Amino acid sequence: MSNYRNKFEYPESPANPEEVELLEKWLGNNLPSEYKKFLLETNGTETPIGVQEPDDSIVLWSAKEVSELTEAYCYEQYLPGLIAIGSDGGGESIVFDTTHSKSSEEWPLYRVPFADLTKEAMVLLAVSFKDWITNGYTLKF
């Protein structure tokens, strides 16, 4: 187990398998395995331990919030295939790009402004969720 609970200041209660299954059903695909482990251990969290910069806040949403907030922010309308999983606590979202590959293990992670849901505004964070966490959850401002 990755022990995500020890990597964040404010971990939530773990997701139950049914919540993750509902998210995968909504998505129509499996989640990346490392992200699934993250949800089953934390079900959302805030601020990695050791991050001191004010612009480096990270809020990762619960399994239920992912589908609700992806729909609420109209990603399907403006950037179909993007799945929002969190934010910087402010005006930037953290998203998976599901159009990159049918395999969820190859979904890259991007940062994109909530107010500018365009491809031009997307900033690549990592080639996968696992790569992103391995490299310290950088938001690359």
DONU-409960 format. One line per field, with one value per atom (N, C-alpha, C, O, CB): residue number from 1; atom name; residue in three letters; chain; x, y, z. Coordinates in steps of 0.02 Angstrom, whole numbers, plus 50000, padded with zeros to 5 digits. Glycine has a CB too. Layout:
<atoms>
nr: [NUM  ...];
atom: [CA  ...];
rest: [ALA  ...];
kette: [A  ...];
X: [X  ...];
Y: [Y  ...];
Z: [Z  ...];
</atoms>
This chain:
<atoms>
nr: [1  1  1  1  1  2  2  2  2  2  3  3  3  3  3  4  4  4  4  4  5  5  5  5  5  6  6  6  6  6  7  7  7  7  7  8  8  8  8  8  9  9  9  9  9  10  10  10  10  10  11  11  11  11  11  12  12  12  12  12  13  13  13  13  13  14  14  14  14  14  15  15  15  15  15  16  16  16  16  16  17  17  17  17  17  18  18  18  18  18  19  19  19  19  19  20  20  20  20  20  21  21  21  21  21  22  22  22  22  22  23  23  23  23  23  24  24  24  24  24  25  25  25  25  25  26  26  26  26  26  27  27  27  27  27  28  28  28  28  28  29  29  29  29  29  30  30  30  30  30  31  31  31  31  31  32  32  32  32  32  33  33  33  33  33  34  34  34  34  34  35  35  35  35  35  36  36  36  36  36  37  37  37  37  37  38  38  38  38  38  39  39  39  39  39  40  40  40  40  40  41  41  41  41  41  42  42  42  42  42  43  43  43  43  43  44  44  44  44  44  45  45  45  45  45  46  46  46  46  46  47  47  47  47  47  48  48  48  48  48  49  49  49  49  49  50  50  50  50  50  51  51  51  51  51  52  52  52  52  52  53  53  53  53  53  54  54  54  54  54  55  55  55  55  55  56  56  56  56  56  57  57  57  57  57  58  58  58  58  58  59  59  59  59  59  60  60  60  60  60  61  61  61  61  61  62  62  62  62  62  63  63  63  63  63  64  64  64  64  64  65  65  65  65  65  66  66  66  66  66  67  67  67  67  67  68  68  68  68  68  69  69  69  69  69  70  70  70  70  70  71  71  71  71  71  72  72  72  72  72  73  73  73  73  73  74  74  74  74  74  75  75  75  75  75  76  76  76  76  76  77  77  77  77  77  78  78  78  78  78  79  79  79  79  79  80  80  80  80  80  81  81  81  81  81  82  82  82  82  82  83  83  83  83  83  84  84  84  84  84  85  85  85  85  85  86  86  86  86  86  87  87  87  87  87  88  88  88  88  88  89  89  89  89  89  90  90  90  90  90  91  91  91  91  91  92  92  92  92  92  93  93  93  93  93  94  94  94  94  94  95  95  95  95  95  96  96  96  96  96  97  97  97  97  97  98  98  98  98  98  99  99  99  99  99  100  100  100  100  100  101  101  101  101  101  102  102  102  102  102  103  103  103  103  103  104  104  104  104  104  105  105  105  105  105  106  106  106  106  106  107  107  107  107  107  108  108  108  108  108  109  109  109  109  109  110  110  110  110  110  111  111  111  111  111  112  112  112  112  112  113  113  113  113  113  114  114  114  114  114  115  115  115  115  115  116  116  116  116  116  117  117  117  117  117  118  118  118  118  118  119  119  119  119  119  120  120  120  120  120  121  121  121  121  121  122  122  122  122  122  123  123  123  123  123  124  124  124  124  124  125  125  125  125  125  126  126  126  126  126  127  127  127  127  127  128  128  128  128  128  129  129  129  129  129  130  130  130  130  130  131  131  131  131  131  132  132  132  132  132  133  133  133  133  133  134  134  134  134  134  135  135  135  135  135  136  136  136  136  136  137  137  137  137  137  138  138  138  138  138  139  139  139  139  139  140  140  140  140  140  141  141  141  141  141];
atom: [N  CA  C  O  CB  N  CA  C  O  CB  N  CA  C  O  CB  N  CA  C  O  CB  N  CA  C  O  CB  N  CA  C  O  CB  N  CA  C  O  CB  N  CA  C  O  CB  N  CA  C  O  CB  N  CA  C  O  CB  N  CA  C  O  CB  N  CA  C  O  CB  N  CA  C  O  CB  N  CA  C  O  CB  N  CA  C  O  CB  N  CA  C  O  CB  N  CA  C  O  CB  N  CA  C  O  CB  N  CA  C  O  CB  N  CA  C  O  CB  N  CA  C  O  CB  N  CA  C  O  CB  N  CA  C  O  CB  N  CA  C  O  CB  N  CA  C  O  CB  N  CA  C  O  CB  N  CA  C  O  CB  N  CA  C  O  CB  N  CA  C  O  CB  N  CA  C  O  CB  N  CA  C  O  CB  N  CA  C  O  CB  N  CA  C  O  CB  N  CA  C  O  CB  N  CA  C  O  CB  N  CA  C  O  CB  N  CA  C  O  CB  N  CA  C  O  CB  N  CA  C  O  CB  N  CA  C  O  CB  N  CA  C  O  CB  N  CA  C  O  CB  N  CA  C  O  CB  N  CA  C  O  CB  N  CA  C  O  CB  N  CA  C  O  CB  N  CA  C  O  CB  N  CA  C  O  CB  N  CA  C  O  CB  N  CA  C  O  CB  N  CA  C  O  CB  N  CA  C  O  CB  N  CA  C  O  CB  N  CA  C  O  CB  N  CA  C  O  CB  N  CA  C  O  CB  N  CA  C  O  CB  N  CA  C  O  CB  N  CA  C  O  CB  N  CA  C  O  CB  N  CA  C  O  CB  N  CA  C  O  CB  N  CA  C  O  CB  N  CA  C  O  CB  N  CA  C  O  CB  N  CA  C  O  CB  N  CA  C  O  CB  N  CA  C  O  CB  N  CA  C  O  CB  N  CA  C  O  CB  N  CA  C  O  CB  N  CA  C  O  CB  N  CA  C  O  CB  N  CA  C  O  CB  N  CA  C  O  CB  N  CA  C  O  CB  N  CA  C  O  CB  N  CA  C  O  CB  N  CA  C  O  CB  N  CA  C  O  CB  N  CA  C  O  CB  N  CA  C  O  CB  N  CA  C  O  CB  N  CA  C  O  CB  N  CA  C  O  CB  N  CA  C  O  CB  N  CA  C  O  CB  N  CA  C  O  CB  N  CA  C  O  CB  N  CA  C  O  CB  N  CA  C  O  CB  N  CA  C  O  CB  N  CA  C  O  CB  N  CA  C  O  CB  N  CA  C  O  CB  N  CA  C  O  CB  N  CA  C  O  CB  N  CA  C  O  CB  N  CA  C  O  CB  N  CA  C  O  CB  N  CA  C  O  CB  N  CA  C  O  CB  N  CA  C  O  CB  N  CA  C  O  CB  N  CA  C  O  CB  N  CA  C  O  CB  N  CA  C  O  CB  N  CA  C  O  CB  N  CA  C  O  CB  N  CA  C  O  CB  N  CA  C  O  CB  N  CA  C  O  CB  N  CA  C  O  CB  N  CA  C  O  CB  N  CA  C  O  CB  N  CA  C  O  CB  N  CA  C  O  CB  N  CA  C  O  CB  N  CA  C  O  CB  N  CA  C  O  CB  N  CA  C  O  CB  N  CA  C  O  CB  N  CA  C  O  CB  N  CA  C  O  CB  N  CA  C  O  CB  N  CA  C  O  CB  N  CA  C  O  CB  N  CA  C  O  CB  N  CA  C  O  CB  N  CA  C  O  CB  N  CA  C  O  CB  N  CA  C  O  CB  N  CA  C  O  CB  N  CA  C  O  CB  N  CA  C  O  CB  N  CA  C  O  CB  N  CA  C  O  CB  N  CA  C  O  CB  N  CA  C  O  CB  N  CA  C  O  CB  N  CA  C  O  CB];
rest: [MET  MET  MET  MET  MET  SER  SER  SER  SER  SER  ASN  ASN  ASN  ASN  ASN  TYR  TYR  TYR  TYR  TYR  ARG  ARG  ARG  ARG  ARG  ASN  ASN  ASN  ASN  ASN  LYS  LYS  LYS  LYS  LYS  PHE  PHE  PHE  PHE  PHE  GLU  GLU  GLU  GLU  GLU  TYR  TYR  TYR  TYR  TYR  PRO  PRO  PRO  PRO  PRO  GLU  GLU  GLU  GLU  GLU  SER  SER  SER  SER  SER  PRO  PRO  PRO  PRO  PRO  ALA  ALA  ALA  ALA  ALA  ASN  ASN  ASN  ASN  ASN  PRO  PRO  PRO  PRO  PRO  GLU  GLU  GLU  GLU  GLU  GLU  GLU  GLU  GLU  GLU  VAL  VAL  VAL  VAL  VAL  GLU  GLU  GLU  GLU  GLU  LEU  LEU  LEU  LEU  LEU  LEU  LEU  LEU  LEU  LEU  GLU  GLU  GLU  GLU  GLU  LYS  LYS  LYS  LYS  LYS  TRP  TRP  TRP  TRP  TRP  LEU  LEU  LEU  LEU  LEU  GLY  GLY  GLY  GLY  GLY  ASN  ASN  ASN  ASN  ASN  ASN  ASN  ASN  ASN  ASN  LEU  LEU  LEU  LEU  LEU  PRO  PRO  PRO  PRO  PRO  SER  SER  SER  SER  SER  GLU  GLU  GLU  GLU  GLU  TYR  TYR  TYR  TYR  TYR  LYS  LYS  LYS  LYS  LYS  LYS  LYS  LYS  LYS  LYS  PHE  PHE  PHE  PHE  PHE  LEU  LEU  LEU  LEU  LEU  LEU  LEU  LEU  LEU  LEU  GLU  GLU  GLU  GLU  GLU  THR  THR  THR  THR  THR  ASN  ASN  ASN  ASN  ASN  GLY  GLY  GLY  GLY  GLY  THR  THR  THR  THR  THR  GLU  GLU  GLU  GLU  GLU  THR  THR  THR  THR  THR  PRO  PRO  PRO  PRO  PRO  ILE  ILE  ILE  ILE  ILE  GLY  GLY  GLY  GLY  GLY  VAL  VAL  VAL  VAL  VAL  GLN  GLN  GLN  GLN  GLN  GLU  GLU  GLU  GLU  GLU  PRO  PRO  PRO  PRO  PRO  ASP  ASP  ASP  ASP  ASP  ASP  ASP  ASP  ASP  ASP  SER  SER  SER  SER  SER  ILE  ILE  ILE  ILE  ILE  VAL  VAL  VAL  VAL  VAL  LEU  LEU  LEU  LEU  LEU  TRP  TRP  TRP  TRP  TRP  SER  SER  SER  SER  SER  ALA  ALA  ALA  ALA  ALA  LYS  LYS  LYS  LYS  LYS  GLU  GLU  GLU  GLU  GLU  VAL  VAL  VAL  VAL  VAL  SER  SER  SER  SER  SER  GLU  GLU  GLU  GLU  GLU  LEU  LEU  LEU  LEU  LEU  THR  THR  THR  THR  THR  GLU  GLU  GLU  GLU  GLU  ALA  ALA  ALA  ALA  ALA  TYR  TYR  TYR  TYR  TYR  CYS  CYS  CYS  CYS  CYS  TYR  TYR  TYR  TYR  TYR  GLU  GLU  GLU  GLU  GLU  GLN  GLN  GLN  GLN  GLN  TYR  TYR  TYR  TYR  TYR  LEU  LEU  LEU  LEU  LEU  PRO  PRO  PRO  PRO  PRO  GLY  GLY  GLY  GLY  GLY  LEU  LEU  LEU  LEU  LEU  ILE  ILE  ILE  ILE  ILE  ALA  ALA  ALA  ALA  ALA  ILE  ILE  ILE  ILE  ILE  GLY  GLY  GLY  GLY  GLY  SER  SER  SER  SER  SER  ASP  ASP  ASP  ASP  ASP  GLY  GLY  GLY  GLY  GLY  GLY  GLY  GLY  GLY  GLY  GLY  GLY  GLY  GLY  GLY  GLU  GLU  GLU  GLU  GLU  SER  SER  SER  SER  SER  ILE  ILE  ILE  ILE  ILE  VAL  VAL  VAL  VAL  VAL  PHE  PHE  PHE  PHE  PHE  ASP  ASP  ASP  ASP  ASP  THR  THR  THR  THR  THR  THR  THR  THR  THR  THR  HIS  HIS  HIS  HIS  HIS  SER  SER  SER  SER  SER  LYS  LYS  LYS  LYS  LYS  SER  SER  SER  SER  SER  SER  SER  SER  SER  SER  GLU  GLU  GLU  GLU  GLU  GLU  GLU  GLU  GLU  GLU  TRP  TRP  TRP  TRP  TRP  PRO  PRO  PRO  PRO  PRO  LEU  LEU  LEU  LEU  LEU  TYR  TYR  TYR  TYR  TYR  ARG  ARG  ARG  ARG  ARG  VAL  VAL  VAL  VAL  VAL  PRO  PRO  PRO  PRO  PRO  PHE  PHE  PHE  PHE  PHE  ALA  ALA  ALA  ALA  ALA  ASP  ASP  ASP  ASP  ASP  LEU  LEU  LEU  LEU  LEU  THR  THR  THR  THR  THR  LYS  LYS  LYS  LYS  LYS  GLU  GLU  GLU  GLU  GLU  ALA  ALA  ALA  ALA  ALA  MET  MET  MET  MET  MET  VAL  VAL  VAL  VAL  VAL  LEU  LEU  LEU  LEU  LEU  LEU  LEU  LEU  LEU  LEU  ALA  ALA  ALA  ALA  ALA  VAL  VAL  VAL  VAL  VAL  SER  SER  SER  SER  SER  PHE  PHE  PHE  PHE  PHE  LYS  LYS  LYS  LYS  LYS  ASP  ASP  ASP  ASP  ASP  TRP  TRP  TRP  TRP  TRP  ILE  ILE  ILE  ILE  ILE  THR  THR  THR  THR  THR  ASN  ASN  ASN  ASN  ASN  GLY  GLY  GLY  GLY  GLY  TYR  TYR  TYR  TYR  TYR  THR  THR  THR  THR  THR  LEU  LEU  LEU  LEU  LEU  LYS  LYS  LYS  LYS  LYS  PHE  PHE  PHE  PHE  PHE];
kette: [A  A  A  A  A  A  A  A  A  A  A  A  A  A  A  A  A  A  A  A  A  A  A  A  A  A  A  A  A  A  A  A  A  A  A  A  A  A  A  A  A  A  A  A  A  A  A  A  A  A  A  A  A  A  A  A  A  A  A  A  A  A  A  A  A  A  A  A  A  A  A  A  A  A  A  A  A  A  A  A  A  A  A  A  A  A  A  A  A  A  A  A  A  A  A  A  A  A  A  A  A  A  A  A  A  A  A  A  A  A  A  A  A  A  A  A  A  A  A  A  A  A  A  A  A  A  A  A  A  A  A  A  A  A  A  A  A  A  A  A  A  A  A  A  A  A  A  A  A  A  A  A  A  A  A  A  A  A  A  A  A  A  A  A  A  A  A  A  A  A  A  A  A  A  A  A  A  A  A  A  A  A  A  A  A  A  A  A  A  A  A  A  A  A  A  A  A  A  A  A  A  A  A  A  A  A  A  A  A  A  A  A  A  A  A  A  A  A  A  A  A  A  A  A  A  A  A  A  A  A  A  A  A  A  A  A  A  A  A  A  A  A  A  A  A  A  A  A  A  A  A  A  A  A  A  A  A  A  A  A  A  A  A  A  A  A  A  A  A  A  A  A  A  A  A  A  A  A  A  A  A  A  A  A  A  A  A  A  A  A  A  A  A  A  A  A  A  A  A  A  A  A  A  A  A  A  A  A  A  A  A  A  A  A  A  A  A  A  A  A  A  A  A  A  A  A  A  A  A  A  A  A  A  A  A  A  A  A  A  A  A  A  A  A  A  A  A  A  A  A  A  A  A  A  A  A  A  A  A  A  A  A  A  A  A  A  A  A  A  A  A  A  A  A  A  A  A  A  A  A  A  A  A  A  A  A  A  A  A  A  A  A  A  A  A  A  A  A  A  A  A  A  A  A  A  A  A  A  A  A  A  A  A  A  A  A  A  A  A  A  A  A  A  A  A  A  A  A  A  A  A  A  A  A  A  A  A  A  A  A  A  A  A  A  A  A  A  A  A  A  A  A  A  A  A  A  A  A  A  A  A  A  A  A  A  A  A  A  A  A  A  A  A  A  A  A  A  A  A  A  A  A  A  A  A  A  A  A  A  A  A  A  A  A  A  A  A  A  A  A  A  A  A  A  A  A  A  A  A  A  A  A  A  A  A  A  A  A  A  A  A  A  A  A  A  A  A  A  A  A  A  A  A  A  A  A  A  A  A  A  A  A  A  A  A  A  A  A  A  A  A  A  A  A  A  A  A  A  A  A  A  A  A  A  A  A  A  A  A  A  A  A  A  A  A  A  A  A  A  A  A  A  A  A  A  A  A  A  A  A  A  A  A  A  A  A  A  A  A  A  A  A  A  A  A  A  A  A  A  A  A  A  A  A  A  A  A  A  A  A  A  A  A  A  A  A  A  A  A  A  A  A  A  A  A  A  A  A  A  A  A  A  A  A  A  A  A  A  A  A  A  A  A  A  A  A  A  A  A  A  A  A  A  A  A  A  A  A  A  A  A  A  A  A  A  A  A  A  A  A  A  A  A  A  A  A  A  A  A  A  A  A  A  A  A  A  A  A  A  A  A  A  A  A  A];
X: [50042  50000  50044  50097  49952  50024  50063  50064  50107  50036  50017  50012  50004  50041  50074  49956  49941  49920  49931  49887  49889  49865  49922  49911  49831  49982  50039  50072  50118  50090  50050  50081  50043  50068  50085  49984  49942  49922  49914  49881  49913  49894  49823  49808  49903  49777  49706  49674  49633  49670  49693  49660  49588  49573  49699  49544  49475  49471  49521  49427  49411  49400  49406  49386  49331  49433  49440  49374  49321  49470  49378  49318  49302  49346  49329  49238  49222  49223  49215  49152  49232  49237  49176  49183  49245  49117  49057  49061  49039  48995  49090  49097  49144  49131  49124  49198  49246  49215  49225  49311  49176  49142  49092  49086  49106  49055  49008  49044  49020  48968  49102  49141  49164  49160  49202  49188  49209  49151  49158  49243  49092  49033  49014  49000  48973  49016  49002  49052  49034  49004  49115  49169  49166  49186  49236  49141  49139  49207  49221  49114  49250  49318  49344  49318  49365  49397  49432  49471  49494  49478  49480  49524  49596  49609  49506  49644  49714  49725  49700  49762  49762  49769  49796  49772  49815  49844  49872  49822  49819  49936  49782  49730  49676  49649  49699  49660  49610  49635  49597  49596  49699  49728  49723  49707  49802  49736  49732  49661  49654  49751  49610  49541  49522  49489  49493  49544  49527  49563  49543  49543  49615  49650  49629  49626  49724  49614  49600  49532  49502  49653  49507  49445  49446  49396  49385  49501  49509  49553  49557  49441  49587  49633  49655  49637  49695  49693  49720  49792  49814  49678  49830  49897  49947  49944  49893  49991  50043  50087  50102  50087  50107  50152  50218  50245  50163  50245  50309  50302  50352  50351  50243  50233  50221  50172  50174  50265  50261  50239  50216  50327  50244  50227  50152  50115  50254  50129  50057  50022  49963  50046  50057  50026  50028  50007  50059  50054  50061  50009  50020  50129  49953  49900  49869  49862  49846  49851  49820  49758  49761  49869  49702  49641  49620  49603  49584  49622  49600  49532  49523  49652  49484  49415  49400  49436  49370  49345  49321  49294  49283  49267  49284  49258  49190  49177  49250  49148  49082  49090  49054  49038  49135  49144  49172  49156  49189  49212  49242  49189  49192  49286  49139  49087  49043  49027  49043  49025  48982  49015  48983  48964  49078  49111  49134  49137  49170  49152  49168  49107  49113  49191  49049  48987  48970  48950  48929  48977  48959  49001  48976  48966  49065  49109  49106  49144  49180  49063  49049  49109  49117  49023  49150  49207  49185  49216  49249  49132  49109  49090  49099  49049  49064  49045  49106  49108  49000  49156  49213  49274  49309  49232  49287  49344  49323  49341  49404  49286  49264  49322  49375  49224  49312  49363  49408  49449  49405  49400  49438  49396  49336  49458  49429  49396  49433  49492  49397  49397  49427  49430  49380  49387  49489  49497  49514  49517  49552  49525  49542  49561  49548  49598  49594  49613  49674  49700  49555  49695  49749  49721  49756  49793  49657  49623  49599  49569  49669  49612  49593  49562  49513  49653  49591  49562  49587  49569  49574  49627  49654  49631  49632  49732  49610  49589  49645  49692  49526  49640  49685  49642  49591  49721  49663  49620  49659  49719  49586  49623  49648  49625  49569  49623  49667  49647  49635  49682  49701  49571  49554  49556  49551  49485  49565  49568  49637  49645  49549  49685  49754  49762  49801  49801  49726  49733  49672  49639  49797  49656  49602  49622  49580  49581  49687  49713  49719  49755  49782  49683  49684  49754  49769  49634  49795  49863  49905  49957  49897  49882  49919  49885  49901  49927  49839  49806  49852  49870  49739  49871  49912  49870  49808  49945  49904  49873  49891  49949  49896  49841  49851  49823  49782  49817  49847  49817  49783  49812  49872  49722  49685  49642  49609  49641  49641  49601  49526  49502  49616  49490  49418  49386  49335  49388  49414  49385  49408  49387  49402  49452  49477  49485  49540  49546  49429  49429  49442  49397  49363  49506  49527  49591  49628  49539  49604  49666  49728  49779  49667  49723  49780  49799  49857  49764  49753  49766  49792  49812  49703  49792  49812  49888  49926  49789  49910  49981  49992  49961  50004  50036  50050  50084  50135  50093  50056  50087  50129  50184  50033  50102  50138  50105  50048  50137  50142  50117  50067  50032  50174  50065  50018  50010  50051  50042  49959  49949  50009  50034  49884  50032  50089  50151  50187  50103  50163  50220  50213  50262  50226  50153  50140  50155  50189  50068  50131  50145  50217  50245  50101  50249  50320  50362  50413  50343  50341  50378  50356  50373  50371  50318  50302  50242  50238  50359  50193  50130  50140  50101  50093  50189  50203  50145  50114  50267  50132  50079  50109  50072  50036  50175  50211  50183  50162  50209  50182  50160  50214  50206  50141];
Y: [49941  50000  50062  50062  50000  50112  50174  50217  50260  50214  50207  50245  50320  50361  50233  50337  50406  50447  50507  50409  50415  50452  50488  50542  50404  50462  50493  50546  50580  50441  50554  50603  50669  50717  50573  50671  50731  50754  50713  50718  50819  50846  50830  50819  50920  50828  50820  50765  50778  50886  50702  50648  50638  50648  50582  50619  50604  50531  50496  50618  50508  50437  50399  50425  50425  50339  50301  50292  50287  50233  50291  50275  50202  50161  50292  50186  50115  50091  50131  50102  50027  50000  50018  50026  49926  50023  50040  50110  50122  50033  50158  50227  50228  50263  50273  50190  50188  50153  50174  50151  50101  50065  50111  50110  50002  50152  50199  50251  50270  50235  50274  50321  50289  50321  50346  50228  50193  50181  50186  50126  50166  50157  50223  50223  50131  50278  50344  50360  50386  50398  50344  50358  50312  50332  50349  50251  50203  50172  50148  50236  50173  50146  50133  50158  50194  50093  50084  50147  50182  50022  50160  50214  50190  50130  50238  50236  50216  50181  50205  50278  50127  50086  50126  50116  50028  50170  50208  50259  50271  50244  50288  50335  50297  50323  50372  50238  50197  50180  50184  50131  50163  50151  50213  50209  50128  50271  50334  50344  50360  50393  50335  50344  50294  50312  50337  50233  50181  50193  50164  50112  50233  50249  50316  50323  50249  50366  50433  50461  50498  50480  50442  50470  50546  50579  50446  50573  50646  50671  50640  50681  50726  50752  50822  50848  50706  50853  50920  50925  50893  50973  50964  50987  50932  50905  51036  50915  50866  50891  50951  50851  50847  50864  50888  50858  50803  50943  50970  51025  51059  50916  51035  51088  51152  51158  51071  51201  51263  51323  51373  51277  51318  51374  51385  51336  51361  51447  51460  51440  51423  51533  51441  51422  51347  51324  51459  51309  51237  51197  51138  51215  51228  51192  51143  51158  51241  51085  51035  51009  50989  50976  51008  50980  50925  50940  51035  50863  50808  50785  50771  50749  50781  50769  50696  50651  50794  50685  50618  50586  50619  50620  50521  50484  50513  50519  50409  50530  50558  50628  50645  50562  50668  50737  50739  50785  50775  50690  50690  50694  50737  50628  50650  50652  50714  50746  50589  50732  50790  50854  50894  50796  50865  50928  50930  50984  50939  50873  50871  50894  50932  50800  50870  50890  50963  51001  50845  50984  51052  51105  51158  51060  51090  51137  51131  51165  51127  51089  51083  51061  51085  51149  51016  50992  50959  50969  50944  50919  50884  50933  50918  50840  50990  51041  51074  51084  51093  51091  51130  51087  51102  51181  51036  50992  50920  50889  51011  50892  50823  50775  50780  50801  50730  50681  50699  50659  50670  50760  50778  50762  50774  50854  50733  50716  50754  50742  50638  50799  50839  50798  50768  50905  50797  50758  50803  50780  50706  50868  50913  50982  51000  50884  51019  51087  51109  51072  51136  51170  51200  51238  51275  51247  51227  51263  51332  51368  51270  51349  51414  51406  51370  51460  51438  51442  51391  51395  51507  51344  51294  51224  51205  51297  51186  51117  51069  51085  51101  51009  50954  50901  50880  50924  50880  50837  50780  50785  50878  50725  50671  50686  50709  50601  50671  50675  50604  50568  50712  50584  50516  50505  50449  50499  50560  50553  50531  50511  50619  50535  50519  50444  50426  50539  50402  50330  50295  50320  50304  50236  50196  50165  50150  50141  50157  50129  50185  50233  50095  50177  50229  50237  50289  50212  50186  50191  50242  50264  50121  50260  50307  50376  50415  50278  50390  50455  50507  50500  50452  50558  50611  50656  50659  50653  50690  50737  50808  50822  50724  50852  50921  50968  50948  50936  51029  51084  51129  51143  51124  51150  51193  51241  51221  51150  51305  51354  51339  51323  51425  51345  51336  51387  51371  51343  51446  51500  51499  51541  51567  51451  51448  51375  51350  51485  51341  51270  51263  51247  51237  51274  51266  51225  51223  51335  51192  51153  51197  51175  51118  51259  51304  51322  51338  51368  51318  51336  51278  51287  51364  51218  51158  51156  51170  51095  51138  51130  51058  51036  51182  51022  50953  50950  50983  50918  50910  50900  50836  50835  50896  50783  50719  50672  50682  50687  50622  50574  50524  50489  50536  50522  50478  50501  50541  50404  50476  50492  50467  50503  50462  50407  50379  50422  50434  50307  50445  50489  50555  50581  50503  50581  50644  50638  50681  50667  50585  50577  50563  50585  50522  50525  50509  50573  50578  50459  50621  50684  50739  50797  50707  50721  50769  50813  50867  50810  50792  50827  50899  50943  50830  50910  50977  51003  50966  50977  51068  51100  51139  51165  51146  51145  51176  51244  51254  51131  51290  51358  51394  51453  51397];
Z: [50000  50000  50000  50032  50061  49966  49958  50020  50027  49901  50065  50127  50114  50141  50170  50073  50056  50116  50119  50003  50165  50224  50259  50288  50273  50257  50289  50246  50269  50306  50184  50139  50135  50106  50070  50166  50162  50232  50277  50119  50240  50305  50323  50382  50305  50275  50290  50250  50206  50278  50262  50226  50250  50309  50233  50204  50221  50242  50245  50161  50257  50271  50205  50153  50304  50206  50143  50107  50137  50158  50041  50001  50010  50020  49925  50006  50007  49935  49888  50041  49924  49856  49812  49752  49858  49843  49804  49775  49719  49848  49813  49788  49728  49679  49844  49732  49676  49616  49559  49698  49629  49575  49540  49479  49602  49578  49548  49506  49452  49603  49528  49489  49424  49371  49530  49427  49366  49318  49258  49383  49346  49305  49270  49211  49347  49307  49279  49223  49171  49334  49236  49190  49128  49073  49225  49137  49082  49069  49014  49019  49120  49114  49184  49233  49074  49187  49251  49267  49222  49249  49330  49352  49349  49353  49424  49342  49348  49415  49466  49340  49416  49477  49536  49592  49463  49525  49581  49608  49668  49559  49564  49586  49625  49674  49525  49602  49637  49708  49756  49597  49714  49780  49823  49883  49774  49793  49829  49857  49916  49782  49816  49838  49893  49942  49779  49885  49935  50001  50052  49908  50001  50063  50092  50153  50051  50050  50075  50056  50094  50051  49997  49969  49968  49985  50008  49948  49945  50001  50055  49948  49988  50038  50019  49966  50044  50063  50051  50072  50120  50088  50036  50052  50070  50126  50107  50024  50041  50098  50102  49979  50141  50196  50168  50121  50244  50196  50174  50122  50107  50147  50094  50045  50083  50121  49997  50074  50112  50070  50097  50142  50005  49961  49960  49955  49890  49965  49965  49901  49902  49978  49844  49781  49768  49715  49724  49814  49805  49843  49858  49824  49860  49894  49844  49785  49922  49868  49825  49861  49919  49807  49826  49852  49802  49745  49860  49824  49783  49808  49868  49783  49763  49781  49796  49775  49726  49832  49846  49783  49732  49902  49785  49727  49706  49646  49743  49753  49737  49706  49659  49800  49733  49708  49637  49600  49754  49618  49551  49498  49454  49541  49500  49449  49456  49406  49454  49518  49528  49504  49469  49602  49522  49505  49432  49402  49551  49404  49332  49292  49245  49310  49312  49278  49293  49248  49298  49356  49376  49340  49323  49451  49329  49295  49219  49184  49319  49193  49121  49079  49023  49095  49105  49066  49001  48949  49107  49004  48944  48889  48830  48961  48907  48857  48826  48765  48889  48866  48841  48824  48775  48892  48864  48852  48862  48913  48898  48815  48823  48834  48803  48761  48881  48896  48954  48975  48836  48980  49039  49101  49102  49039  49151  49214  49269  49281  49226  49301  49354  49418  49439  49366  49450  49512  49571  49628  49503  49558  49613  49588  49531  49655  49633  49616  49656  49698  49627  49642  49682  49742  49775  49638  49755  49808  49786  49825  49868  49724  49696  49628  49620  49693  49578  49512  49462  49403  49485  49483  49436  49454  49513  49435  49405  49417  49399  49362  49376  49426  49411  49376  49403  49476  49315  49274  49243  49231  49219  49231  49189  49118  49108  49213  49068  48999  48974  48958  48955  48972  48952  48877  48853  48978  48839  48766  48742  48685  48733  48786  48768  48753  48708  48825  48789  48781  48809  48854  48817  48781  48809  48875  48917  48759  48885  48947  48999  48989  48937  49054  49106  49137  49165  49161  49132  49159  49120  49144  49156  49061  49018  49014  48969  48949  49059  49059  49091  49149  49096  49053  49083  49128  49123  49027  49172  49219  49197  49182  49292  49197  49177  49231  49273  49109  49228  49266  49215  49162  49308  49230  49184  49224  49273  49135  49205  49241  49235  49181  49216  49290  49288  49241  49209  49359  49236  49195  49123  49083  49225  49104  49036  49015  49007  49030  49007  48989  48915  48876  49009  48896  48827  48826  48875  48793  48770  48763  48770  48796  48696  48746  48749  48821  48835  48711  48867  48937  48978  49036  48968  48950  48987  48996  48950  48951  49057  49073  49097  49145  49127  49063  49081  49149  49161  49027  49195  49260  49261  49289  49315  49231  49231  49180  49160  49302  49160  49111  49142  49106  49079  49209  49244  49316  49341  49241  49350  49421  49461  49505  49448  49447  49483  49474  49522  49459  49414  49401  49439  49466  49325  49442  49477  49551  49580  49467  49582  49654  49668  49718  49684  49624  49632  49629  49664  49578  49588  49581  49628  49618  49510  49680  49733  49722  49751  49744  49679  49671  49644  49662  49736  49603  49578  49535  49498  49537  49542  49502  49444  49402  49545  49439  49383  49364  49307  49324  49409  49394  49357  49339  49458];
</atoms>
